[in-house]
């Protein structure tokens, strides 16, 4: 699928004016969030590029991937970009992917090869908020620092610099990879946390809620028991806010741990070289699951609170607690009942399809990466069986 977004004020005669040449920028995006962002950014880019890089008329087109992975699970950036460049007749192409990328140990926001006219932006490295603005700035930065004009490459990569269009913690580093001119990298702990937040955002933790319908049914049953059982009211009234919060955290941790372990979501490094990458993916998966369970907790808390108000008369609750009651007393009961329900939901989650949990916990790119690893494991197991046979 390809769409063209021309400048609104573009006159027909400018397309053939040699003094005002037309340059076509192609945005090749992975399915899902990258495609959505690319379509939004494409509407803004022509006017922004006309102001930043005057003397040309800019035309922006978008195309949806999927962009494949090579045998190592990485994206063959230059080859993929050149193929689509020829296919669509683009002058330059910027790949927008939800695959995290690295140069050594540095997480990358973007990189480009001016000889081929191919650049790439990694959406997870943009963080969790302001994605449209940051992607737009990253594409403009690529074009301004050599992708659109190779003569700008030397100046752009002569020394590490911090781009003015993107917020810290980002700096430009020279590339040592053949065909790649420079990288825009995240630096320090803040940069790694931004990458982690971006990976979790790409996974969209809220999608886990409908995938856990069986677990939510068990959790709702457990919460309902708490609403109707007066001893739970007394326990909630005596617990206090701090203890209730601790119980809630432990309940979320229990269900999250169960989901990760029961669905085999924890990945083990296959070599020392991949240890840092695997740790990053495990952190993203765990954070996604925890946030998904928090969403389930919040939904169940609202339902339990509503049920408590409807079912428990104030006089009955006051008699049980031994003092007048208000909204905080009902919230305490709902919180204790919800925590009980979430623990029960952890058991119910064992009946949920592992494929449904994985589909909700991973982005499109991560699903492809995991599928490739599963195929490799299957081939290795078949080879061992053949050897022993």
C-alpha positions as CSV (number, residue, x, y, z in Angstrom):
1,X,0.0,0.0,0.0
2,X,1.5,3.3,-1.0
3,X,0.1,6.8,-0.5
4,X,1.4,10.2,-1.6
5,X,1.2,13.3,0.5
6,X,2.1,16.4,-1.6
7,X,2.5,19.9,-0.3
8,X,-0.8,21.7,-0.1
9,X,0.6,24.8,-1.9
10,X,2.5,22.9,-4.6
11,X,1.9,24.3,-8.1
12,X,1.8,21.9,-11.0
13,X,4.5,23.7,-12.9
14,X,7.1,23.3,-10.1
15,X,7.4,19.6,-10.8
16,X,9.3,20.3,-14.1
17,X,11.1,23.4,-13.0
18,X,14.9,22.6,-13.1
19,X,15.5,25.4,-10.6
20,X,13.1,23.9,-8.1
21,X,13.5,20.1,-8.4
22,X,11.1,17.7,-6.8
23,X,12.6,15.2,-4.3
24,X,10.5,12.3,-3.2
25,X,11.0,10.9,0.3
26,X,9.5,7.4,0.9
27,X,8.6,6.3,4.4
28,X,8.6,2.5,4.6
29,X,6.9,1.5,7.8
30,X,6.4,-1.8,9.7
31,X,2.7,-2.7,10.3
32,X,1.0,-1.4,13.4
33,X,2.3,1.7,15.3
34,X,5.1,2.6,12.8
35,X,2.6,2.7,9.9
36,X,0.2,4.9,11.9
37,X,3.0,7.3,12.9
38,X,4.4,7.4,9.3
39,X,1.0,8.4,7.9
40,X,0.7,11.2,10.5
41,X,4.3,12.5,9.9
42,X,3.9,12.4,6.1
43,X,1.3,15.1,6.2
44,X,3.7,17.5,8.1
45,X,7.0,16.7,6.3
46,X,6.7,18.6,3.0
47,X,6.3,22.0,4.5
48,X,8.9,21.3,7.3
49,X,11.5,20.2,4.7
50,X,10.8,23.2,2.5
51,X,11.6,25.4,5.4
52,X,14.6,23.4,6.6
53,X,16.0,22.5,3.2
54,X,14.9,25.2,0.8
55,X,15.4,25.2,-3.0
56,X,13.5,22.0,-3.6
57,X,9.9,20.9,-3.6
58,X,9.4,17.9,-1.3
59,X,7.0,15.1,-1.9
60,X,6.4,12.4,0.7
61,X,5.0,8.9,0.1
62,X,4.3,6.1,2.6
63,X,4.3,2.3,2.2
64,X,3.6,-0.4,4.6
65,X,6.0,-3.3,5.2
66,X,6.4,-5.8,6.8
67,X,10.2,-5.3,6.7
68,X,11.9,-8.6,7.0
69,X,14.6,-9.8,9.3
70,X,17.8,-11.5,8.3
71,X,19.2,-14.8,9.8
72,X,20.4,-13.0,12.9
73,X,17.1,-11.3,13.6
74,X,18.3,-7.9,12.4
75,X,17.0,-5.8,9.6
76,X,19.0,-5.7,6.4
77,X,18.5,-1.9,6.2
78,X,20.4,-1.0,3.0
79,X,19.2,-4.0,1.0
80,X,15.5,-3.5,2.0
81,X,15.6,0.2,1.5
82,X,17.2,0.0,-2.0
83,X,14.6,-2.6,-3.1
84,X,11.7,-0.3,-2.2
85,X,13.5,2.7,-3.5
86,X,13.7,1.1,-7.0
87,X,10.2,-0.3,-6.8
88,X,8.5,3.1,-5.9
89,X,10.9,5.4,-7.7
90,X,11.8,7.3,-4.5
91,X,14.9,9.5,-4.2
92,X,15.5,8.6,-0.6
93,X,13.8,6.1,1.7
94,X,13.4,6.2,5.5
95,X,12.5,2.9,7.1
96,X,10.3,3.3,10.2
97,X,10.5,0.1,12.4
98,X,9.6,-1.0,15.8
99,X,12.7,-3.1,16.0
100,X,15.3,-1.9,18.6
101,X,18.7,-1.4,17.1
102,X,22.2,-1.1,18.5
103,X,25.6,0.0,17.5
104,X,27.8,-2.0,19.9
105,X,26.2,-1.3,23.3
106,X,24.6,2.0,22.2
107,X,20.8,1.9,21.4
108,X,20.2,3.7,18.1
109,X,17.5,6.2,17.3
110,X,18.4,6.4,13.6
111,X,21.2,5.8,11.1
112,X,21.7,6.3,7.3
113,X,23.8,5.5,4.3
114,X,24.0,8.5,2.0
115,X,25.5,6.5,-0.9
116,X,22.3,4.4,-1.1
117,X,19.9,7.1,0.0
118,X,18.5,4.8,2.8
119,X,17.9,5.8,6.4
120,X,16.2,4.2,9.3
121,X,14.4,5.3,12.5
122,X,13.7,3.0,15.4
123,X,10.4,3.8,17.0
124,X,11.2,2.3,20.4
125,X,14.2,4.6,20.8
126,X,11.8,7.6,20.5
127,X,10.3,6.8,23.9
128,X,6.7,6.4,25.0
129,X,5.4,10.0,24.6
130,X,5.5,12.6,21.8
131,X,6.1,9.9,19.2
132,X,4.8,11.9,16.2
133,X,6.9,15.0,17.1
134,X,10.0,12.9,17.7
135,X,9.6,10.8,14.6
136,X,9.1,14.0,12.5
137,X,12.2,15.5,14.0
138,X,14.3,12.3,13.4
139,X,13.3,12.2,9.7
140,X,14.1,15.8,9.2
141,X,17.4,15.3,11.0
142,X,18.3,12.4,8.7
143,X,17.6,14.4,5.6
144,X,19.4,17.6,6.9
145,X,22.5,15.7,7.9
146,X,23.3,13.9,4.7
147,X,20.6,11.6,3.6
148,X,19.1,14.1,1.2
149,X,22.5,15.6,0.3
150,X,25.6,13.4,0.6
151,X,27.8,16.4,0.6
152,X,26.5,17.2,4.1
153,X,27.7,13.8,5.4
154,X,31.3,14.9,6.2
155,X,30.2,17.8,8.3
156,X,27.6,15.8,10.1
157,X,29.9,13.0,11.1
158,X,33.2,14.8,11.7
159,X,32.6,14.9,15.4
160,X,30.0,13.7,17.9
161,X,27.3,16.3,18.1
162,X,23.9,16.6,19.8
163,X,21.1,17.2,17.2
164,X,19.1,20.3,17.9
165,X,15.8,18.8,16.8
166,X,15.8,16.0,19.3
167,X,15.8,16.2,23.0
168,X,18.6,14.6,25.2
169,X,19.8,12.0,25.9
170,X,20.9,11.7,22.2
171,X,24.2,12.3,20.4
172,X,25.6,11.6,16.9
173,X,28.4,9.1,16.6
174,X,30.4,8.1,13.6
175,X,29.6,4.7,12.1
176,X,32.1,1.9,11.6
177,X,29.7,-0.2,9.5
178,X,30.2,-0.4,5.8
179,X,27.6,1.7,3.9
180,X,26.4,3.5,7.1
181,X,27.6,7.1,7.5
182,X,26.5,7.9,11.0
183,X,24.3,6.9,13.9
184,X,22.0,8.8,16.2
185,X,22.4,7.1,19.6
186,X,20.9,7.1,23.0
187,X,23.4,7.7,25.8
188,X,23.5,6.8,29.4
189,X,21.0,5.4,31.8
190,X,18.3,7.9,30.8
191,X,18.7,6.8,27.2
192,X,18.3,3.1,28.0
193,X,15.2,3.9,30.1
194,X,13.7,5.8,27.2
195,X,14.4,2.8,24.9
196,X,12.7,0.5,27.4
197,X,9.7,2.8,27.7
198,X,9.5,2.9,23.9
199,X,9.6,-0.9,23.7
200,X,6.8,-1.2,26.2
201,X,4.7,1.4,24.4
202,X,5.2,-0.5,21.2
203,X,3.9,-3.7,22.9
204,X,0.7,-1.8,24.0
205,X,0.2,-3.4,27.5
206,X,-3.6,-2.6,27.5
207,X,-4.1,-5.3,24.8
208,X,-3.5,-7.9,27.5
209,X,-6.8,-7.2,29.2
210,X,-9.1,-8.8,26.7
211,X,-6.6,-11.7,26.2
212,X,-7.0,-12.6,29.9
213,X,-10.8,-13.0,29.8
214,X,-10.6,-16.4,31.6
215,X,-8.3,-15.0,34.3
216,X,-10.5,-11.9,34.7
217,X,-13.5,-14.2,35.2
218,X,-11.7,-16.0,38.0
219,X,-10.6,-12.7,39.4
220,X,-14.1,-11.3,39.4
221,X,-15.4,-14.4,41.2
222,X,-12.7,-13.9,43.9
223,X,-13.5,-10.2,44.2
224,X,-17.2,-11.0,44.5
225,X,-16.4,-13.3,47.4
226,X,-14.7,-10.5,49.2
227,X,-17.6,-8.1,48.6
228,X,-20.1,-10.6,50.3
229,X,-17.8,-11.8,53.1
230,X,-18.0,-9.6,56.2
231,X,-14.7,-10.8,57.6
232,X,-13.0,-9.3,54.5
233,X,-14.7,-5.9,55.4
234,X,-13.2,-6.0,58.9
235,X,-9.8,-7.0,57.6
236,X,-9.8,-4.2,55.0
237,X,-10.9,-1.7,57.7
238,X,-8.1,-2.7,60.0
239,X,-5.4,-2.9,57.3
240,X,-4.9,0.8,56.6
241,X,-3.8,2.4,53.3
242,X,-0.1,1.3,53.5
243,X,-1.0,-2.4,54.1
244,X,-3.7,-2.3,51.4
245,X,-1.2,-0.9,48.9
246,X,1.4,-3.6,49.8
247,X,-1.2,-6.3,49.3
248,X,-2.2,-4.8,46.0
249,X,1.5,-4.8,44.8
250,X,2.0,-8.4,45.9
251,X,-1.1,-9.5,44.1
252,X,0.0,-7.8,40.9
253,X,3.4,-9.3,41.3
254,X,2.0,-12.7,41.8
255,X,-0.2,-12.7,38.7
256,X,2.6,-11.1,36.6
257,X,5.1,-13.7,37.7
258,X,2.6,-16.5,37.0
259,X,1.9,-15.2,33.5
260,X,5.6,-14.8,32.6
261,X,6.5,-18.3,33.9
262,X,3.4,-20.2,32.8
263,X,3.6,-18.8,29.2
264,X,7.4,-19.2,28.9
265,X,7.9,-15.5,28.2
266,X,11.3,-15.3,29.9
267,X,14.1,-15.5,27.4
268,X,17.6,-16.9,28.1
269,X,20.7,-15.6,26.4
270,X,22.1,-18.0,23.8
271,X,25.5,-16.4,24.0
272,X,27.5,-13.9,26.0
273,X,27.3,-11.4,23.1
274,X,23.5,-11.4,23.3
275,X,23.2,-11.1,27.1
276,X,22.5,-7.4,27.1
277,X,20.0,-7.6,24.3
278,X,18.1,-10.5,26.0
279,X,18.1,-8.6,29.3
280,X,16.5,-5.6,27.5
281,X,13.8,-7.8,25.9
282,X,13.1,-9.5,29.2
283,X,12.7,-6.1,30.9
284,X,10.3,-5.0,28.2
285,X,8.3,-8.1,28.4
286,X,8.1,-8.0,32.2
287,X,7.1,-4.4,32.2
288,X,4.5,-5.0,29.6
289,X,3.0,-7.8,31.6
290,X,3.0,-5.8,34.8
291,X,1.3,-2.8,33.2
292,X,-1.2,-5.1,31.6
293,X,-2.0,-6.7,35.0
294,X,-2.2,-3.2,36.5
295,X,-4.9,-2.4,33.9
296,X,-6.8,-5.5,34.9
297,X,-6.5,-4.5,38.5
298,X,-7.8,-1.0,37.8
299,X,-10.8,-2.4,35.8
300,X,-11.6,-4.9,38.6
301,X,-11.2,-2.2,41.3
302,X,-13.8,-0.1,39.6
303,X,-16.2,-3.0,39.3
304,X,-15.6,-4.2,42.9
305,X,-16.1,-0.6,44.2
306,X,-19.4,-0.3,42.3
307,X,-20.6,-3.7,43.6
308,X,-19.6,-2.8,47.1
309,X,-21.6,0.4,47.1
310,X,-24.6,-1.3,45.6
311,X,-24.5,-4.5,47.8
312,X,-23.3,-3.3,51.2
313,X,-25.6,-1.0,53.1
314,X,-23.7,1.8,55.0
315,X,-25.3,0.7,58.3
316,X,-24.2,-2.9,57.9
317,X,-20.6,-1.9,57.0
318,X,-20.5,0.6,59.9
319,X,-21.7,-2.1,62.3
320,X,-19.0,-4.5,61.1
321,X,-16.2,-1.9,61.3
322,X,-17.5,-0.3,64.5
323,X,-17.3,3.3,63.3
324,X,-19.1,5.6,60.7
325,X,-18.2,4.8,57.1
326,X,-17.5,7.0,54.1
327,X,-16.1,6.5,50.6
328,X,-12.7,5.5,52.0
329,X,-14.2,2.5,53.7
330,X,-15.8,1.3,50.5
331,X,-12.6,1.8,48.7
332,X,-10.7,-0.2,51.3
333,X,-13.2,-3.1,50.9
334,X,-13.0,-2.9,47.1
335,X,-9.1,-2.8,47.2
336,X,-8.9,-5.9,49.4
337,X,-11.5,-7.8,47.4
338,X,-9.7,-6.9,44.1
339,X,-6.3,-8.1,45.5
340,X,-8.0,-11.4,46.4
341,X,-9.5,-11.6,43.0
342,X,-6.2,-10.9,41.2
343,X,-4.5,-13.7,43.1
344,X,-7.4,-16.0,42.1
345,X,-7.0,-14.7,38.5
346,X,-3.4,-15.9,38.4
347,X,-4.7,-19.4,38.7
348,X,-7.3,-18.8,36.1
349,X,-4.7,-17.4,33.7
350,X,-3.4,-21.0,33.3
351,X,-6.5,-21.7,31.2
352,X,-5.7,-18.8,28.8
353,X,-4.1,-19.6,25.5
354,X,-0.3,-19.0,25.6
355,X,-0.6,-17.7,22.0
356,X,-3.1,-15.1,23.0
357,X,-0.9,-13.9,25.9
358,X,2.2,-13.7,23.6
359,X,0.2,-11.8,20.9
360,X,-0.9,-9.3,23.5
361,X,2.5,-9.0,25.2
362,X,4.7,-8.5,22.1
363,X,4.8,-6.0,19.3
364,X,4.6,-7.1,15.7
365,X,8.3,-7.1,15.3
366,X,8.9,-8.9,18.6
367,X,6.4,-11.6,17.5
368,X,8.4,-12.1,14.3
369,X,11.6,-12.3,16.3
370,X,10.2,-14.9,18.7
371,X,8.7,-16.9,15.9
372,X,12.2,-17.1,14.3
373,X,13.7,-18.2,17.6
374,X,11.0,-20.9,18.0
375,X,11.8,-22.2,14.5
376,X,15.5,-22.4,15.3
377,X,14.7,-24.3,18.4
378,X,12.5,-26.7,16.5
379,X,15.2,-27.3,13.9
380,X,17.8,-27.8,16.6
381,X,15.6,-30.3,18.4
382,X,15.0,-32.2,15.1
383,X,18.7,-32.3,14.5
384,X,19.4,-33.8,17.9
385,X,16.7,-36.4,17.4
386,X,18.1,-37.3,14.0
387,X,21.6,-37.6,15.5
388,X,20.5,-39.8,18.4
389,X,18.4,-41.9,15.9
